[in-house]
Amino acid sequence: MELVDRVRLILTLTSLSIFTYYTFWVIILPFVNNDHFVHKYFLPQEYAIPISIYVAVALICFLSICIGYVMLESKKKKA
C-alpha cells in the first residue's frame, strides 16, 4: 500500500470517527437520561455550537491561505 493510500485511509477513518462522535453527541445524546454512564464520554451540550463555529472558521482560514498560496505561486510562474 502506497503512502498516499495510507494517508487517504487515515483521513477517511478520522473524518468518519469525528462525524459519528459529533452526530451522536448532538442528535442522540439529548434523548438519553442524564444519569446514564454514556454522558461521561461527551462534553456538555453547551460546547456543540462553539466547537462547530471554531472548526468552520479554522477551515475557512486554512482554505483561504491555500488558495492565496496557489495564486501567488501561479503568478510567479507566469513572470
BELZI-V672574 format. One record per residue. N is the residue number from 1. RES is the residue in one small letter. SS is DSSP state (A for helix, B for strand, O for the rest). PSI is psi in radians with two decimals (NA if undefined). Layout:
BEGIN
n = {N | N}
res = {RES | RES}
ss = {SS | SS}
psi = {PSI | PSI}
END
This chain:
BEGIN
n = {1 | 2 | 3 | 4 | 5 | 6 | 7 | 8 | 9 | 10 | 11 | 12 | 13 | 14 | 15 | 16 | 17 | 18 | 19 | 20 | 21 | 22 | 23 | 24 | 25 | 26 | 27 | 28 | 29 | 30 | 31 | 32 | 33 | 34 | 35 | 36 | 37 | 38 | 39 | 40 | 41 | 42 | 43 | 44 | 45 | 46 | 47 | 48 | 49 | 50 | 51 | 52 | 53 | 54 | 55 | 56 | 57 | 58 | 59 | 60 | 61 | 62 | 63 | 64 | 65 | 66 | 67 | 68 | 69 | 70 | 71 | 72 | 73 | 74 | 75 | 76 | 77 | 78 | 79}
res = {m | e | l | v | d | r | v | r | l | i | l | t | l | t | s | l | s | i | f | t | y | y | t | f | w | v | i | i | l | p | f | v | n | n | d | h | f | v | h | k | y | f | l | p | q | e | y | a | i | p | i | s | i | y | v | a | v | a | l | i | c | f | l | s | i | c | i | g | y | v | m | l | e | s | k | k | k | k | a}
ss = {O | O | A | A | A | A | A | A | A | A | A | A | A | A | A | A | A | A | A | A | A | A | A | A | A | A | A | A | A | A | A | O | O | O | O | O | A | A | A | A | A | O | O | O | O | O | A | A | A | A | A | A | A | A | A | A | A | A | A | A | A | A | A | A | A | A | A | A | A | A | A | A | A | A | A | A | A | A | O}
psi = {2.28 | 2.85 | -0.70 | -0.70 | -0.66 | -0.76 | -0.74 | -0.74 | -0.77 | -0.77 | -0.69 | -0.81 | -0.68 | -0.79 | -0.74 | -0.69 | -0.78 | -0.75 | -0.76 | -0.79 | -0.86 | -0.71 | -0.79 | -0.71 | -0.76 | -0.64 | -0.77 | -0.69 | -0.60 | -0.34 | 0.00 | 2.48 | 2.53 | -0.43 | 0.09 | 2.55 | -0.39 | -0.36 | -0.40 | -0.21 | -0.03 | 2.65 | 2.86 | 2.69 | -0.44 | -0.38 | -0.13 | -0.86 | -0.84 | -0.67 | -0.75 | -0.73 | -0.78 | -0.70 | -0.71 | -0.75 | -0.73 | -0.71 | -0.74 | -0.74 | -0.78 | -0.79 | -0.66 | -0.73 | -0.75 | -0.77 | -0.74 | -0.71 | -0.76 | -0.70 | -0.75 | -0.72 | -0.68 | -0.53 | -0.65 | -0.62 | -0.58 | -0.55 | NA}
END
